[in-house]
Amino acid sequence: MTSRAQTILITGVTRRVGAHLAEHLLAAGHRVIGTYRHETDALHALIDRGLIALPLDLLERERLAAFARQVAGQTDHLDLIVHNASIWHRDEDVAANPELATAMYTVHVTSPIELTEHLQRALPARERDDGHADRQAVFITDAHIDEGEPDHIHYIASKAAIESSIRSLALRYAPHTRVNAIAPGLLMFHPEDDIEYRHHRLNRRLLPFEPGPGVVSQTVDYLMACPLINQAVIRLDTGRRWGN
Ligand SMILES: NC(=O)c1ccc[n+]([C@@H]2O[C@H](COP(=O)([O-])OP(=O)(O)OC[C@H]3O[C@@H](n4cnc5c(N)ncnc54)[C@H](OP(=O)(O)O)[C@@H]3O)[C@@H](O)[C@H]2O)c1
């Protein structure tokens, strides 16, 4: 863990991974700005713990510059951006409503890139005398980029696009900003997932357990603590079962 309290922006803190990460970083003494579209009990609990909550809909690209200025109004320094917000549509839903494919690209690719750019303009990370990065951007992608997902081709393609972009962003932003990705496999089931589906998913793993969101928080801690890591993708998938 880094010793200095950091200022951190996380998109999509209303539930699950984003909510857990915000809670974890607040408990560690960091200043956390979290975005939401819908208010939830989890969001209110985070606000009670000190979260600075700002509304943001990543589908509204025209509002991203104003949002970045709003963040700059809350802090004079931003150490870490975690691009967590996501939508997960099946290909059959995309076939029925083709705009969902565009929406996934906007939420996973276009808006996070543009938001990172707007934040750099509104609240610049600066080149430091000691050569360390002043800021880090972390994109949450998906381990299935490597394996493939026959029912989620559009979702996986959009996650692959942003994972590939971390290398270009790191080139653009060096030396003031590091850019990394965390690519989880299964983290948490949804309550509606039935027992057969759970067995099927777990049996595809080398280590067949449901890890929960804490492994993402552990990985964010590591990326914050180790200043050398840049342009890296950390896969959280328990390894890959050969032939599956
Ligand atoms: N859970 C897993 O097993 C798993 C596996 C692989 C990868 N991941 C990745 O890990 C990250 C977190 O997963 P999760 O399961 O916690 O996701 P989730 O439950 O679907 O939550 C997604 C978050 O994104 C926000 N969001 C959705 N659309 C948005 C938009 N247009 N603008 C702004 N925010 C928006 C949601 O807020 P609102 O509800 O307010 O819209 C919510 O807070 C995602 O990037 C996901 O792709 C998760």
The ligand as a Tripos MOL2 file, in Angstrom:
@<TRIPOS>MOLECULE
LIG
   48    52     1     0     0
SMALL
NO_CHARGES

@<TRIPOS>ATOM
      1 N1        -18.5480   -9.2180  -12.1880 N.am      1 LIG1
      2 C1        -17.7540  -10.0270  -12.8870 C.2       1 LIG1
      3 O1        -17.7440  -11.2570  -12.6720 O.2       1 LIG1
      4 C2        -16.8430   -9.4400  -13.9520 C.ar      1 LIG1
      5 C3        -16.1240  -10.2930  -14.7980 C.ar      1 LIG1
      6 C4        -15.2810   -9.7470  -15.7600 C.ar      1 LIG1
      7 C5        -15.1500   -8.3630  -15.8700 C.ar      1 LIG1
      8 N2        -15.8690   -7.5530  -15.0340 N.ar      1 LIG1
      9 C6        -15.7190   -6.0950  -15.1830 C.3       1 LIG1
     10 O2        -15.5880   -5.5300  -13.8970 O.3       1 LIG1
     11 C7        -16.2340   -4.2530  -13.8490 C.3       1 LIG1
     12 C8        -17.2900   -4.2420  -12.7320 C.3       1 LIG1
     13 O3        -18.1780   -5.3480  -12.9050 O.3       1 LIG1
     14 P1        -19.5540   -5.4230  -12.1130 P.3       1 LIG1
     15 O4        -20.0080   -6.8100  -12.2000 O.co2     1 LIG1
     16 O5        -19.4110   -4.7620  -10.7860 O.co2     1 LIG1
     17 O6        -20.4960   -4.5050  -13.0690 O.3       1 LIG1
     18 P2        -22.0120   -4.0650  -12.8050 P.3       1 LIG1
     19 O7        -22.5990   -4.7470  -11.6300 O.co2     1 LIG1
     20 O8        -22.7200   -4.2280  -14.1160 O.co2     1 LIG1
     21 O9        -21.8820   -2.4930  -12.4620 O.3       1 LIG1
     22 C9        -21.5240   -1.6210  -13.4650 C.3       1 LIG1
     23 C10       -21.4700   -0.1910  -12.9640 C.3       1 LIG1
     24 O10       -21.3640    0.6240  -14.1540 O.3       1 LIG1
     25 C11       -22.3100    1.6860  -14.0690 C.3       1 LIG1
     26 N3        -22.7700    2.0810  -15.4030 N.ar      1 LIG1
     27 C12       -23.4350    1.3340  -16.3150 C.ar      1 LIG1
     28 N4        -23.7190    2.0710  -17.4080 N.ar      1 LIG1
     29 C13       -23.2130    3.3130  -17.1770 C.ar      1 LIG1
     30 C14       -23.1920    4.5190  -17.9150 C.ar      1 LIG1
     31 N5        -23.7910    4.6370  -19.1170 N.pl3     1 LIG1
     32 N6        -22.5780    5.6070  -17.3810 N.ar      1 LIG1
     33 C15       -22.0000    5.5270  -16.1660 C.ar      1 LIG1
     34 N7        -21.9950    4.4230  -15.3980 N.ar      1 LIG1
     35 C16       -22.6040    3.3140  -15.9080 C.ar      1 LIG1
     36 C17       -23.4610    1.1300  -13.2310 C.3       1 LIG1
     37 O11       -24.1350    2.2090  -12.6260 O.3       1 LIG1
     38 P3        -25.7270    2.4060  -12.7170 P.3       1 LIG1
     39 O12       -26.3400    1.1790  -12.1100 O.co2     1 LIG1
     40 O13       -25.9740    3.6510  -11.9330 O.co2     1 LIG1
     41 O14       -26.0390    2.5230  -14.1760 O.co2     1 LIG1
     42 C18       -22.7120    0.2620  -12.2170 C.3       1 LIG1
     43 O15       -22.3230    1.0600  -11.1080 O.3       1 LIG1
     44 C19       -16.8510   -4.0390  -15.2290 C.3       1 LIG1
     45 O16       -15.9740   -3.2450  -16.0150 O.3       1 LIG1
     46 C20       -16.9480   -5.4410  -15.7930 C.3       1 LIG1
     47 O17       -16.9170   -5.4640  -17.2070 O.3       1 LIG1
     48 C21       -16.7120   -8.0530  -14.0870 C.ar      1 LIG1
@<TRIPOS>BOND
     1     1     2 1
     2     2     3 2
     3     2     4 1
     4     4     5 ar
     5     4    48 ar
     6     5     6 ar
     7     6     7 ar
     8     7     8 ar
     9     8     9 1
    10     8    48 ar
    11     9    10 1
    12     9    46 1
    13    10    11 1
    14    11    12 1
    15    11    44 1
    16    12    13 1
    17    13    14 1
    18    14    15 2
    19    14    16 1
    20    14    17 1
    21    17    18 1
    22    18    19 2
    23    18    20 1
    24    18    21 1
    25    21    22 1
    26    22    23 1
    27    23    24 1
    28    23    42 1
    29    24    25 1
    30    25    26 1
    31    25    36 1
    32    26    27 ar
    33    26    35 ar
    34    27    28 ar
    35    28    29 ar
    36    29    30 ar
    37    29    35 ar
    38    30    31 1
    39    30    32 ar
    40    32    33 ar
    41    33    34 ar
    42    34    35 ar
    43    36    37 1
    44    36    42 1
    45    37    38 1
    46    38    39 2
    47    38    40 1
    48    38    41 1
    49    42    43 1
    50    44    45 1
    51    44    46 1
    52    46    47 1
@<TRIPOS>SUBSTRUCTURE
     1 LIG1         1 GROUP 0 **** ****
